Structures are given as C-alpha cells and as structure tokens.
Amino acid sequence: MAFTFFFRDIHTLEQLASQFIPYAEGAAKIKIWDAGCAMGPEPYTFAIVLAERMGYFQYKRVAIDATDIDEQDTFCKIIEEGIYPIGELARMPPNILEKYFSRVADSENYQINEMIRSRVKFTKNDILTLNPIDSNYHLVICKNVLLHFTQEQRIEVIKMYHSALAPGGMLVTEQTQKLPAECEHLFTQLANDANVFQKL
Ligand SMILES: C[S@@+](CC[C@H](N)C(=O)[O-])C[C@H]1O[C@@H](n2cnc3c(N)ncnc32)[C@H](O)[C@@H]1O
C-alpha cells in the first residue's frame, strides 16, 4: 500500500488554499488534478480544506481528478467508497472527523460523507506517459511522487504539468523537491516556505 494519510502536510495545503481560492473564484468549473493520489487521503483532505473555506455554491463547482498508476488496481474502489481505518484519520482534528465522516457500523472504519466524495473522481494514469487526462486545470497537486523519478523524468513531468494548467494555474509539490533549473522560467514560487508555484 502507498504511504499516505489524511491531513498530511496540512500547513502547505492550507497555504495553497489561501492562494488558490481567490484565483479560481470566477471559474464555472474549478478543475484540480491530484497526480499520484494513492488511495485518496490527499485529494479528500484538500476537498475538506476547500469545503471549510468555500460557500456551498462555489464548492459545488470543485472537480478533483485524482489519478494514480495504481499497480494493484485497488484505489478506485477505496476512493469511490471513501471508507478508511481510523489509523489513517488520526491527525485530523476531532471536529473535522465528526463533521465530514460517519462511523461504519461494527467496525473501526469511517466513511467520508457524500458532499466531499462527490467532488473527487479517480482515474488510473501513469504520469510518465506524459498524457494528462484533461487540460486547463487550475491546480495540479503532485506530492511525494516526484522523488520516485529521475531528474530527467522530473523535468519532463513538470513541463507536462505546465502545459496541462490554465493561465495562472498553480502547482504544488513535496517540500523536498526543488524546481529543476530547466523549469524555473515556467513558474514563479508563491510561498517562501511551501512549494506552491504559479504558471507564468
Ligand atoms: C508516497 S505516495 C504519495 C501519495 C500522496 N500524494 C501523498 O503525498 O500523501 C506515492 C504515490 O505515487 C504513485 N506513483 C508512483 N509512480 C507513479 C506514476 N508513474 N504515475 C502515477 N502515479 C505514480 C504511487 O502509486 C503512490 O500511490
């Protein structure tokens, strides 16, 4: 199983939301691509962060394409059902757990509610084919994935994200990855202490 959990690197996702919401506000459909989403905690965490900050009608316009190479073919069912063991939810504030999840009877599992689930759609996709499943995204989230690639692959992947983004669209990567010099002309960094970039 891929390593991930709810509210991972929440500081970055909160900072991202502060920059992202004003940018995406006017869009009829707010398009987000979470590339390398594992079994869903990351796209669902960002969906919760947006739900906490957006009004009802704006939130209804959010569409998150969650993709992963998913070699075992297991992530689609998990993400569609939105059922997770309590261990993966342990870092969430109790009020968020209570607000967006309900306990599955006779188990230690919790199901994320329909309002959040309806914003996230899973598709299998291998990032290294350099074929995004759609275009004109307002945001690409790609965290704790680039480290698995060679530097040459990272450069091609980041260029691919750049072309999949709408004008002014945003990209967020893991803290440990520097933007390769070959891609510096494509983005400007929005936050000093988070890898949040905006398409130039
Ligand atoms: C450590 S998990 C990161 C999950 C999530 N992004 C997070 O930060 O919590 C890495 C994920 O990248 C996926 N992955 C690795 N290579 C990939 C590729 N070429 N295309 C798509 N997904 C890939 C793995 O299947 C795994 O689910």
The ligand as an ORCA input file, in Angstrom:
! r2SCAN-3c Opt
* xyz 0 1
  C       4.023      8.152     -1.317
  S       2.549      8.083     -2.286
  C       2.044      9.788     -2.207
  C       0.567      9.924     -2.031
  C       0.085     11.354     -1.837
  N       0.395     12.168     -2.991
  C       0.669     11.961     -0.587
  O       1.560     12.831     -0.693
  O       0.283     11.563      0.513
  C       3.210      7.981     -3.951
  C       2.141      7.601     -4.978
  O       2.661      7.833     -6.287
  C       2.177      6.818     -7.137
  N       3.011      6.750     -8.336
  C       4.301      6.358     -8.433
  N       4.714      6.417     -9.724
  C       3.660      6.855    -10.455
  C       3.444      7.125    -11.842
  N       4.425      6.929    -12.744
  N       2.242      7.571    -12.234
  C       1.243      7.771    -11.327
  N       1.373      7.524    -10.002
  C       2.568      7.078     -9.567
  C       2.244      5.565     -6.273
  O       1.394      4.544     -6.785
  C       1.779      6.101     -4.920
  O       0.390      5.964     -4.762
*
